[in-house]
């Protein structure tokens, strides 16, 4: 690691000044002012990205409404764990009569539990929005202090690297309702505590502290934890090879690492058992989802959320606006390659360069795609995708791990430029001008723009007033039209607004494919396996047309309502509401009533 050159080490006095004298005191105060300005700038950037969501309380994320609804539900689940002592790792408040394995989903317990007071006081939308906004801000702050105090040692380069780590195109893309992914503030803590393992005589304490931050990240996002572990492994190996002084400290490092592994496994053993072997566990993702890879051409393209981005250009290079993980632009790619060459004598930089190349190759998936066309060239991922654990990773997410690597390289490069300017005062203006020009050319085109927003339908009064409660006594559920899935998750928002008191049939979650004869039995589906009636209403949702209704359709409807333990069927605002209402009425023979902003079918006579 480098040694700070602009700030004296803690406890050291400047030459000619008594220790603790006025010069040192002024330097400390100046450093604190810079730190405060850095944090304020991150706050401003965080609110800039999410501005449209804060300005109008009716707004939601335009490009990923389903995931926003899911995370609002998860925030409500965390509050329910605190207020009702609910079991944290599964829930029966969705997917009645079965349950949802929340350890195998994005339950974010490490955030939802401490945010319970906010969820209870201001509602799940506010807690989701705070999670999203301050997740990015906290990520930038954590990287800033790691870079300025540990890795680089100077504040200006640290600010540059931290801002990129938190607000790069991939992070802003995932800000479309993926707060668990943009909240990477634990990653710098894991790096910091890993580096501290080499301290002599403190292996036990350091190992326990590392284990605690690992557990914290495990309940935030396991995918990010896996990538962090792989990245740290490569960089630590590079340091061990290139730094003899570090190899001499291998014994306390390995001892602390053993403690961290043992404590983390002890604390995570039961939750991981539930995730992989409990009710609702699945055996990896489907081959379709595992085919979501990074287009080779996307690495030099611009994300639609970047200043120079174009939605038309980005659309055919990424599966959706939330997964633009590899959009860096030509200028930044050239700069990163130049930095890797310029700083090649730094063993950390070499390790990061190798790691970045590895992640880029893995993100290409099982076959290299270029500009939307299959090339027929197999990639490394084709050999790895069916391995345990890895079969649950979406390959394009490996490109997301390149973002912090580039952020650290930018910080190292800016620090090297600062050092050159300090050593060559005559050429200082030219060095600074060149540095600013190059960074502006590379980074201005990928500057973040505010996330696009859209008005969300208000939660119906039937839900907020509790009119549904008499219908769900005795363990019954609420069936919504259409039934919730990956394309329609509004009912999860409704349930979240009731603090999950309102139980839902089906839902939006990852669960096992239990269909008889399925080619990929046991892999994850983005909802419960389809039933005849859920498929019937999915057709209406997509097309606006009511399929032919046969006597068997009516029998299936009654069977499915009984399976879901339905007490009431409700239809809220929907563009195909007329067709949905007609379909349910003809299936059941029950005439609905309109109350509290929804159409209501009392189906208890059919299901009792």
N, C-alpha and C positions, 0 to 999 in steps of 0.2 A: 504494500500500500504506500501511497505517497505521503510525504510529510507536509503539513501546512506551511506555506511560505508567506502568506500575508498576515496571519495572526500568530502571535507568539504562543507557545504551548502554555497550558494552564499552570500557574504557579511560577512562571519564569518572568524575570524583570528585564526591561530593556536596558541596553548598555548605557551607563552614565546616569541611570535613574534608580533611586532606592526602590527596593522591592515594595510593591504596593503603592508607589508614588503616584503623582497626579497624571503622568503620561499614561501609565498602565490603566488607571481608573477611567480616564477618558476613552481609552481604546475599548475597554469592556463596555462602557455605556454606548459607544458608537456601534459596536457589534450587536448589542441588544436592539438598538434602533433598526439596524439592517434586518435582523431577524423578524422584528415586528412588521416591518414593511413587506418582507417576503411573505409572511403569513397572510397579511391583508390582501396582497396581490392574488394569492391562491383563493381566498374567499371571494374576491371579485370575479375571478375566472369561473369558479364553481357556480355562482349565481348568474353569470353571463350565459353559461351553457344551458341552465335550467330556467332562464328568465321567463319564458312564455308559460311555464307551468306555475310559477309563483304569481304572475301578474293577474291571472284570472283563475279563481278557485274552481271554475267549471271545466278547466282544461285538463287533459290527460295527454300521455305520450301518443302522438299520431300513428307512428309506424309500428307500435307493438302494444296495442291495448290489452291483448290477452295476458302478456306477462305482467303488466302493471296490475291487472286484476288478481293474478296469482300471488304477487308479492304483497298486495294489500291483505289478502287472505292469510298469508304467512305471518304478517305482522300481528294480525288479530289472534292467530294461534299462539304466538309467543305471549301475548297478554292473557290469553285464556289459561295457559300453563301456570301463570303467576296467580291469577285471581280464582281459578277453579281447581288448581292443583291437577290439571289435566296431564295425562301421560304425554311426554314431549316428543317421542319418536314415531308415533303413529297417531292417526286421528280418524274417528268415525263420523266427523261432521261434514264429510264429503264422501261421495261414492257409496252411499247407503245402498244395500245392507253390508257391503264389504267395508274395508278401511283403506287408508292411504298410508304407505310407508314413507314418512317424512324424512327419514335418514337417507332414503334413495331419491329424494327430491331436494329442492333448494329451500330447506326450512329456515336457514339463517338464524338459528337460535342464539348465536353469540351476539346478535344485534337486536333481535326482536324481544328477547327477555329484558335487557336493560332499558329498552325504549317503551316498556309497558306503560309508564305514566303518561307519555306523550300520546300513545295510541288510545288510552282511555279518555284523556282530556280533550283531544283534538281530532280523533278519528284515524282510521288506518290510512287514508289518503295522505294526511299530513305526515304521519310517521314514515310512510313510503318515500315521500318527497324529501324529507329531511335525511333519510338513509341514503338516497341517491345523491343529493347535493353535498352533504358533508362527508360522504364516502370518498368522493373525488378530492375534496379539500384536505381531508385527513391523509389521503394517500400522498398528495403533494408535500404536505408538512413533514410526514414521516421520512420521505425520500430526501427532503431538504436537509434535515438534521443528520441523517445517516451520511449523506455526501459531504456536508460541511464539517462534520465532527470526526468522521471515521475514514471515509474512502478518499476524498479529494482534499479537504482541509481548508477550502476557501469558499466564501459565501456566494460570490457572483456565479462562478461555474456551477456551484451546487444548486442555485436557483434555476439555472437553465436546465440542468438535468432533471430536477424534480418536476418542473413545469411540464416537460415533455412526458415524463413517466405517468403523470396524472391526466394530461389533457391532449395526448397524441390522438391521431385519427381513430385508432382502434378503440381507445377508451371512450371517446365521445360517441362512437358508433354504439358501443355497449351501454352507454347512458340511456339509450332507448329501452328503458325498463329492465336493465340488468344491474341493479345496485350491488348485488353480491359479487359481480365481476369488476366493476369500477372501484369497489372498496378493497383496495390492495394495501391498506395501511399497515397490515400485520407483516407483510413480506419484508419491508426494511427491518422490522424488529427481529424477524427470524434470522436475517443475514447478520445483524449486529450481534445477536446472542450466539450465533454459530462462531463468529470470529473471536468472541470472548472466551470460547472454550479452551483456547491455547494458554490462558493465564495459568501460571503455576499455583498449586495449592488451593485452587478454587473450583476444581472440577465438579464437585458435588453440587455446590450452589449454582454454578453456571449451567450444569446439565438440567437441573430442575426448572430453572427459569426458561431455558430453551424449550423444554417439554410443554410448559404452560402456554407459550405463544403458539406452538404447533397445534395444541388442542384448540386454542382460540380460532386459528385459521381453519381447522377441520370443520368447525361448526359454522363457518362463513362460506367457504367454497373449497371442496376437496380437489377440484381440478387445478386450481391455482396452487394449492399446496404441493401437488405432484410435480408441476412444472418448476416450482421453487426448489424442491428437493433435487431434481435432476440438474438444474442450473448450478446450485451450490456444489453439488458433487463434482461437476466438471471444473468449476473455478478453483475449488479447494485442491483438486488433483493437480491442476496447473501450478498452483502456488507451491505445493509439496515438491513438484519436480524442479521448479525454477528458483526456489528460495531455500538454501541450506539452513539458514537461521530458523526458518519455520519448521523444518523437519526435526530440529532438535527439540521442539516443543510438542512432538507428536504424542507423547505419553499422556499429558493432561488433556489434550484435545480428544484423543480416543476414549479416555476414561469418561470425560464429560459427555461425549456423544453416546456412549453406552448408557449412561444414566438417563439422558434425554429420551433415547429410544425406549428404555424400559418403562419410564414414568408415563410417556405418551401412550404406549401400547396398553398399559394398565388402565389409564383413564378412558381410552377410546375402545377398549376391547368389547364391552357390551354394546355401545352404539353401533360399532362396525358389524357386530354379529347381527343386530337387527337389520342393518342396511343390506347385508348380503344373504342372510338366511331367514329373516323374519317374514311375517305376513306382508304380501305385496312386493317382495323382492323380485328383481328381474335379472336376467343373465345378459347384460350388455345392451347396447343400442342395436337397432336394426341396420342392415347393410345400406339401406337408403340414407339414413342419417349419418352413418359412418362414411358415406360418399361425399359429404359436405367438405370440400377441400378448397384450398386457395388456388385461384387461377394464377399461373406464372406471370401473366401480364399485369396482374393487380399490384404487384410490388412497386411498379413505377407509375401507377395511376393515382388519382386523387379521390379520396372519400367524398361522398355526397355531403357530409357534414363539415368539410373543409372549405376554406375561403375560395380555393381554386377548383373545388369539386363540381361535378356535373352529374345530376341523377341519371341522365340517360347513359353516360359513359360507365358509371359505376354499376348500373343495374344488371348488365349481363356478365359482370365480373365477380359478383357475390350473390349468395343465395337470397339474402334479404338485407335491409339496412342495418340490422343489428349485428351482423357478422362480417363487417368490413375490417377484418383483422390485419390485412397485409398491404394496406394502401399507404405508401410512404412518399411516392412521387419521385421523379427522376433526380431532382437536385439533391434530395436527402440521401438517396441510395448512393449517388456518386460521392457525397461528402462522407458517408459512413465508411465506404471502401477506402477513401483517402485517409481518414483518421486511423483506420486499422493498420494501414501501411506506415503512416507517420509515427505511430506509437507502438510499433511492432516489438520494440525492445522491452516493453512493459509486459510482464508475464500475465498480469490480470487482463490486459487488453487482448492478448493472444487467446486466453481462455474464453473471453467473451465473444471474440470473433468466431472461434470454432463452434461455440454454443449457438450463436445466432444462425450460423450456416446450417447446423443440425436441425434447429427448430424450423427453419425455412423449408428444408427438404421434407421433414415430417409433415408439414402443413399441406404439401402438395397432394396428399392422399395416396390412394392405391395406384392412380394413373395420372400422369402429368396432363393438365389442361392448359391450353394457351389461347387466350382471347376467346374463350367460350367453346373451343373446339378440342375434342379428344385427340391426343397425339399418338396413342398406342404405346407410349413409353412408361413402363412400370416405375414406381417410386419405392423408396425404402419402406414406406408405411404398409405396402402390400404384404411384407413379411411379418409385420408386427401387430396388425389391427385385430387379430383374433386372440391375442394373448390376454390372460386375465388382467383385469384393471384397465388395460389399454383398450379393450373392446367397449369401454364406456366413455371414451374420449372422442369428441368431434374433431377430426384432424385439422380443420382450419383454425381451431383454437391454439394450435402450437405457434402460429404466427403472432398471436397476441403476446406470447412470451418474449418476442423480439423487442417489444416496446421498451421495457426497462433496460434491456441491453443497450439499445441505442441511446437512451437517456444517460446511462453511466458513461458511454463513450463520448457523448457530447460534453459532459462535465469534465472528463479527462482532457479532451481536446482544448476546451476553453481554458483550463488551468495551464496546459502547456503553452498556449499563446500568451497568457498573462505572465508566465515565467520568462518567456522570451522578451517580452516588452520590458520587464523589470531589469533584465541583464543587458539590454541594448537600448539605453535611453535615447540615443540619437535616432534610431529607427522606430521608436515607440509610436509616434503618430501613424506611420505607415502600417505597422503591425496591427494596431487597433482598428484602423480603417478597413484593412483587409479582413480581419476577423468579423467585424460587424457586417460587412458586405456579404461575405460568404454565408454567415448564419441567417441573414435576412433572406437571401435568395433561396436557401433550403427550407426555412421554417415558416416564412410568411405565407406561402401558398397553402400550408396545412394548418393554418391558424383556425381554431374552432369557431363555429357559428352556433347560434342558439338552436336547441332542438325544436323541430317542428311539433306543434301541438294541435289538438282538436278538442272541441267541446264533447264532453262525455254526457250521456243521457243521465238525468237525475235519478237517484234511487227512488223507486215508486213508494208512495205513501203506504201502500199495503204492507210493504216490508218495514219501513221505519216506524209505523204506528203499532206494529205487532199484531195486526189482524190475522196473520197466518198461524198464530200460536194455537188456537183451538183445533186446527186441522192436524197438528203433528203430535198430539198426545198419544201415549202408548207406543212410542218408538217409530212413528210414521215419519215420512220425509216429504220434502217439497220437490215436485218435478217442474222444471221450467221449460218453456218452449222458446227456441229450440233447446235441447238438452246441452249442457255446457261441454265444450271440448276445446281443442287447441285453436279453433277458428271463432269460437263464441264463448267468452269467459265472463260476461257481465254478471251472471248469477253469483260468481265468487265475490264480486264487490258487494252485492246485496247481502250475502251471508256475513262478510267481514263487518258490514255496518251494524249487524245484530250481535257482534262479538262472538260469532259462530254459533249462536243459539239456534239459528235456522239451519237444519240439516238438509243437504242437497243430495239428490240422486245424481249419479255420475259426477263428472267434474273435469278439470284440466290439471293433469298430473302425469307423472311417469309411473306406469304400472305394467305388470307382466301380461304378455299375450297368452291367454289360457284357452284360446279357441281350439277345438278339436281338429286335428289334421293340419294345423298351421305349419307352414314351411319353416318358420323361425319361432317355434314355440318357446315361450319363456323370455323372449327379448322384450324390450320396453316399447309400449304403446303410449301415445300422448293422450290417454284417457283410458277408461275401462273398455274391454272388448265390446264391439258393437252388438246391440240387440236389434231385433226387427223394428221395433218402434223408434229407437234412436236413429236408425238408418233412414226410416221413413221421414222423420222430421228434418234430418240432414239434407235430404233431397229438396224438401220445400225451402229450407234456408238458402240453398245454393241457387235454385232455379225459380222460386216463386210459384211453382206449379204443384198441385196436389196429385200424387201418384194414384193410379186406380185403387179403389178400396174394395177388397173382397171379404167374404166371411172369415177367411183365415187371417186377414189383416186385423179384424176386430178381435178375434180370439187371441192373437199375438199381443195386441194392445192390453187386454185385460191381464194376460199372463205377465207381461212386463211391468205393468203397474203394481201387480201383487209382488213381483220380485223386488221392486224398488220400495215396497212398503209405502206406497204413495198415499198421502192423505189429501193432497190438493195439487192441482196442476195450474200454473199461472203463466200468463203471457204478457210480457211488458212491451215497451216500445221496440218495434222492429220494422225494417223496410218491407218485409213480407208478412206482416202481422195478419192481414186478411186471410191469406192462404193457410197460415198456421192455425188460425182460429177455426177455419172451415174443416181442416183436416182432423183436428182433435174432436170437434163436435160430431163429425160423421163416424169417427172410429168408436166413440164411447156412447153416442146417443144422448149425451148430457148437454143441456144448453147452458153456456157460461153466463155469468153476471159480470158487469164491469164495476169494479169498486177499487178505490185507492190507487187509481192509475193503471190497473192491470185487469185482464180478463181472468176469471177464476172458475175452475171446474172442481166441484166437490166430488171427489172420486171415492170417498169412503164407502158408499154402498157397493162399489165394485170390488173393493179390496178387503173388506171385513170378512 
